[in-house]
């Protein structure tokens, strides 16, 4: 402290004004829905996908594999539990949408069986 020191006024606060209603910024384009068929086998849970029972073993299915209803397509690990995902119907695997070890969300397409 000193006597007769200089007094500084606080800096004025910055006030942002809202743009006028007619000058709204252009909306960003919405992503287009993916071309995943609605009848694709979807993930029943959030987790990590494994296409084989353990490292070094063959994958459960590949594109072109004929599957029976109930046959294991892949495994989803959720909370340290391995959950087998069965084929809902018999047919031929025509598309696999997930990579081994990748995370999946609930309802995400996994496999297409025709």
C-alpha positions as CSV (number, residue, x, y, z in Angstrom):
1,X,0.0,0.0,0.0
2,X,1.1,3.5,-0.7
3,X,-0.4,6.9,-0.3
4,X,-1.5,8.8,-3.2
5,X,-1.3,5.8,-5.6
6,X,-2.9,5.7,-8.9
7,X,-6.5,4.3,-9.0
8,X,-7.3,2.0,-11.8
9,X,-10.9,1.6,-13.0
10,X,-12.0,-2.0,-13.9
11,X,-12.1,-2.8,-17.5
12,X,-15.6,-2.7,-19.1
13,X,-17.2,-6.1,-19.5
14,X,-17.7,-7.4,-23.0
15,X,-21.3,-7.8,-23.9
16,X,-22.3,-10.1,-26.8
17,X,-25.4,-9.2,-28.6
18,X,-27.6,-11.8,-30.2
19,X,-27.9,-11.7,-34.0
20,X,-31.1,-10.4,-35.3
21,X,-33.8,-13.2,-35.9
22,X,-33.5,-13.0,-39.7
23,X,-29.7,-13.5,-39.7
24,X,-29.6,-17.0,-38.4
25,X,-26.5,-19.0,-39.5
26,X,-27.0,-21.7,-42.1
27,X,-27.6,-25.1,-40.5
28,X,-24.9,-27.7,-41.0
29,X,-26.0,-30.5,-43.4
30,X,-27.3,-33.5,-41.5
31,X,-25.5,-36.8,-42.2
32,X,-27.4,-39.1,-44.5
33,X,-28.7,-42.3,-43.0
34,X,-26.4,-45.2,-43.8
35,X,-27.3,-47.7,-46.4
36,X,-27.7,-50.5,-43.9
37,X,-30.8,-52.7,-44.6
38,X,-33.4,-52.8,-41.8
39,X,-33.3,-56.6,-41.6
40,X,-29.6,-56.6,-40.7
41,X,-28.7,-58.4,-37.4
42,X,-28.3,-55.6,-34.9
43,X,-26.4,-55.3,-31.6
44,X,-28.6,-56.1,-28.6
45,X,-26.1,-54.3,-26.3
46,X,-23.2,-51.9,-26.0
47,X,-19.8,-53.6,-25.9
48,X,-16.8,-54.8,-27.9
49,X,-17.2,-57.2,-30.9
50,X,-15.0,-60.3,-31.3
51,X,-15.4,-62.3,-34.5
52,X,-13.6,-65.4,-33.1
53,X,-13.8,-67.2,-29.8
54,X,-10.2,-66.4,-29.0
55,X,-7.2,-64.8,-30.7
56,X,-5.6,-67.1,-33.4
57,X,-8.8,-69.1,-34.0
58,X,-10.9,-68.8,-37.2
59,X,-13.8,-66.3,-37.2
60,X,-17.3,-67.6,-36.5
61,X,-18.5,-66.4,-39.9
62,X,-17.1,-64.7,-43.1
63,X,-18.9,-63.2,-46.0
64,X,-20.3,-66.1,-48.0
65,X,-20.8,-68.4,-45.0
66,X,-24.0,-70.3,-44.9
67,X,-25.5,-70.1,-41.4
68,X,-28.3,-71.9,-39.6
69,X,-30.7,-70.2,-37.2
70,X,-29.1,-70.1,-33.8
71,X,-25.5,-70.4,-35.0
72,X,-23.1,-68.0,-33.4
73,X,-22.2,-65.1,-35.6
74,X,-19.9,-63.2,-33.2
75,X,-19.4,-62.4,-29.6
76,X,-20.0,-59.1,-27.8
77,X,-18.1,-58.5,-24.6
78,X,-20.0,-56.3,-22.1
79,X,-18.9,-55.8,-18.6
80,X,-16.4,-58.7,-18.8
81,X,-19.1,-61.1,-19.9
82,X,-18.9,-62.7,-23.4
83,X,-22.3,-62.8,-25.0
84,X,-22.8,-64.9,-28.1
85,X,-24.9,-63.3,-30.8
86,X,-26.9,-66.0,-32.7
87,X,-28.2,-65.9,-36.2
88,X,-31.9,-65.1,-36.1
89,X,-32.5,-67.1,-39.3
90,X,-30.8,-69.4,-41.7
91,X,-29.2,-67.9,-44.8
92,X,-26.0,-66.7,-46.4
93,X,-23.8,-63.9,-44.7
94,X,-23.5,-61.2,-47.4
95,X,-22.1,-58.3,-45.3
96,X,-20.2,-57.9,-42.0
97,X,-20.4,-54.3,-40.8
98,X,-18.0,-54.5,-37.8
99,X,-14.3,-55.1,-37.3
100,X,-12.8,-57.5,-34.7
101,X,-12.2,-55.6,-31.4
102,X,-14.3,-52.6,-32.4
103,X,-16.8,-51.0,-30.0
104,X,-20.5,-51.2,-30.9
105,X,-23.6,-49.4,-29.7
106,X,-27.1,-50.7,-29.0
107,X,-28.9,-51.2,-32.3
108,X,-25.8,-50.9,-34.5
109,X,-25.8,-53.2,-37.6
110,X,-23.5,-56.2,-37.2
111,X,-24.2,-58.7,-40.0
112,X,-26.5,-59.0,-43.0
113,X,-28.0,-62.5,-43.7
114,X,-29.9,-63.0,-46.9
